[in-house]
């Protein structure tokens, strides 16, 4: 960063909070219109990856060793982003893009920032890989082709409430602003005049007329705090808004999904009830207060994120299987390739490498040698990310939990040919398990031709163990699915047989 940029950054940090709020609103003003419903801002210069993950480990009771990879990657990513001249990230949600689940990403470019370097750093993150970034004035704009096309012809509309909302969120590391457009209020009142029973019933009018905008400010470790502000037109509307929110929170706390996520949801709902401060409702919590209920939340979020990675990898592998079949006469890969004596050499996971973006690694293997030959054994340490599971110790050993179900009646059998797609799946590809998440005890060296032999009497053996209540699997249609441990043995056994002719149970 140039000396001038450093001086400007120092001056910006010294600005009063109100001036910072105005500056943030001005930064995104060219991309805001009447259909903009939400804005998020993250000040990455204030994020400390080590402090944040130490806090996650403490509050969520997560073993710090489990977070080592995230710590290393987070520290490196933040350092590279700042070195390129990046500081802030903005995300905009527009009603026009909402149906397609699209957002707009904006990165302000200070003097001396390297736009291309910033773009390359962003594209290292999974969330940004599918976006296209281009320079627009003093910002780097990221979005899908549809979003960028819309913004080229879109006309900005002044939203003076945006600066007020940023000011209410405070000079924090993270701000989230919700801006309900006037038309949305009218539509809600016409289509949903009364709240559903699970949200307490009652008129929606106190909500549609009582909420002009909402602003959430979050400070992250080493000092953690949350402040939520709900703006009403006047003090009377604020009181009515609070009266409407109380039964909503109580009713929501009684829902099974809420109790499953947080068992003491009733007490949490009481703590989440905001207080009225003139024409606003305020909810503020300090680090000490948050630690009362955050351990379960942080742990659940961490497990959900880990589960999401496993789901994504199973989905990737299933799609790679289909792509393999597309160029191999509709046959999926066999469990392994074999030598002339019928000895299995290398796992299907090796032969899938070109279809998961690992062509260079694939070329390094001697395909006519066994997985543990002197040459091939050296490659065990190069296990790709797609084969990594939640257990870091197993990953270091080059072991994977992603196995094929094998057996006399399973989709995969020992032999040089894989099943044909879809001819060998008469029971239906959406009713047949293709790849499983095995437990740690059955993890196999990723290059070794070793998978999970299905026991017809106990089809549940060797499955899952990483997530409460069941295991994850990829189905033959390419989808991924969580299968509950409460599923009957008959249904699970049927799911492992592609041509058994069984009728799937109601628990499928």
GIPETA-V255532 format. One line per field, one symbol per residue. phi: phi as a letter, one per 20 degrees, with the letter a starting at -180 (. if undefined). burial: I if it has 24 or more other ideal C-beta (glycine too) atoms within 12 Angstrom, else O. A space follows every 10 residues. Layout:
phi: ???
burial: ???
This chain:
phi: .fgfffffff fffeffgfff ffffffgdgf ddcfefdbcc cceffdedgf fffffgfffe ldfgffdfff ffffffffff ffffoecdcc cdddgfeffe ldcddccfdf gnfegfffff ffffegfdfe eddbecmdcd dcrfffffff ffdfdfcfcg fffffffffn edfcccddcf fgffgfffff ecfcffgfdn mnfeggffee deaccddcdd gfddbccdcd edfbffffff fffffgffff fffefgffff fbgeffffff feffdeclec dcccbegfff ffcfgfffff ffffffffff gffffgffff gffffgdclm dffffaecef enefdcfgff fegfecmcff fgffeefedf fdfgffffeg fegfgfdedf efffffemdc decefcqgde fdcfqfcefe ddgecffofe dcfdcdeeff fdgcgfeefc cdffegfcfe fndmnecfnr bdbdefened bedfffffff fffffedfce mfefffee
burial: OOOOOOOOIO OIOOOOOOOI IOIIIIIIII IIIOIIIIII IIIIIIIIII IIIOIIIIII OIOOOIIOOI IOOIOOIIOI IIOIIIIIII IIIIOIIOOO OIIIIIIIII OOIIIOIIIO IIIOOOOIOO IOIIOIOOII IIIOOOIIOI IOOIOOOOIO IIIIIIIIII IIIIIIIIII IOOIIOOOOO OOOOIOOOII OIOIOIIIII IIIIIIIIII IOOIIIIIII IIOOOOIIII IIIIIIIIII OIIOOOOIOO OIOOIOOIIO OIIIOIOOII IIIIIOOOOI OOIIOIIIII OIIOOIIOII IIIIIIIIII IIIIIOOOOO IIIIIIIOOO OOOIIIIIII IIIOIIOIOO IIOOIOIOOI IOOOOIOOII OIIIOIIIII IOOIIOOIII IIIIIIIOII IIIOOOOIIO IIOIIOIIIO IIIIIIIIII OIIIIIIIII IIIIOOOOII IIIIIIIOOI IIIIIIIIOI IIIOOOIOOO IIIIIIIIII OIOIOOOI
